[in-house]
Amino acid sequence: MSINLNDDFDGGEVSFPEYSSRGYKAPRGGAVIFSCSALHAVSRVTRGKRYAFLPFLYDDAAAAIREANAAKVPIAADYRA
């Protein structure tokens, strides 16, 4: 999920190149929600600064997978979901 925290910038649209060249820019407080498995990109910000909150949403099964994978990465060994 990509939640825009401001709207005083140009550019910064989220797009999904596998499907279309169209970009999506949610209003301040609005969100673009998508699967992280989808190829996605954000265009260059051409004016101002883009501030976004980027939470990852997952269920208990995915949390278990994330924790198991984190144990394989030395820097993430102390990670807990």
NORHU-V506364 format. One record per residue. RES is the residue in three letters. SS is DSSP state (hx for helix, st for strand, lp for the rest). PHI is phi as a letter, one per 40 degrees, with the letter a starting at -180 (none if undefined). D_FIRST is the distance of its C-alpha to the first C-alpha in Angstrom with 2 decimals. Layout:
# NORHU-V506364
res->{RES	RES}
ss->{SS	SS}
phi->{PHI	PHI}
d_first->{D_FIRST	D_FIRST}
This chain:
# NORHU-V506364
res->{MET	SER	ILE	ASN	LEU	ASN	ASP	ASP	PHE	ASP	GLY	GLY	GLU	VAL	SER	PHE	PRO	GLU	TYR	SER	SER	ARG	GLY	TYR	LYS	ALA	PRO	ARG	GLY	GLY	ALA	VAL	ILE	PHE	SER	CYS	SER	ALA	LEU	HIS	ALA	VAL	SER	ARG	VAL	THR	ARG	GLY	LYS	ARG	TYR	ALA	PHE	LEU	PRO	PHE	LEU	TYR	ASP	ASP	ALA	ALA	ALA	ALA	ILE	ARG	GLU	ALA	ASN	ALA	ALA	LYS	VAL	PRO	ILE	ALA	ALA	ASP	TYR	ARG	ALA}
ss->{lp	st	st	st	lp	lp	lp	lp	lp	st	st	lp	lp	st	st	lp	lp	lp	lp	lp	lp	lp	st	st	lp	lp	lp	lp	lp	lp	st	st	lp	lp	lp	lp	lp	lp	lp	lp	st	st	lp	lp	st	st	st	lp	lp	lp	lp	st	st	lp	lp	lp	lp	lp	lp	hx	hx	hx	hx	hx	hx	hx	hx	hx	hx	hx	lp	lp	lp	hx	hx	hx	lp	lp	lp	lp	lp}
phi->{none	b	b	c	c	a	b	c	a	b	g	g	c	c	b	b	d	c	b	a	c	c	b	b	b	c	c	d	g	c	b	b	b	a	c	c	c	c	c	b	a	b	c	c	c	b	a	g	b	b	b	a	b	b	c	b	b	a	c	c	c	c	c	c	c	d	c	c	c	c	c	c	b	d	c	b	d	c	c	b	c}
d_first->{0.00	3.79	6.41	9.83	12.54	15.34	16.65	19.85	19.08	19.68	17.80	14.35	13.11	10.44	12.62	13.30	16.89	18.00	17.84	18.59	18.98	17.38	14.74	12.29	12.30	10.99	13.68	13.76	11.88	10.04	6.49	5.71	4.35	6.06	8.06	8.44	12.02	11.78	13.34	11.31	12.66	12.64	16.06	18.40	18.55	22.11	22.71	21.57	18.72	14.98	13.40	9.69	8.10	5.73	5.93	6.51	7.74	11.14	14.62	17.95	18.98	16.05	16.70	20.30	19.55	17.51	20.47	23.02	21.54	21.34	25.07	25.76	24.43	26.99	24.83	22.44	25.41	24.91	21.23	20.82	17.87}
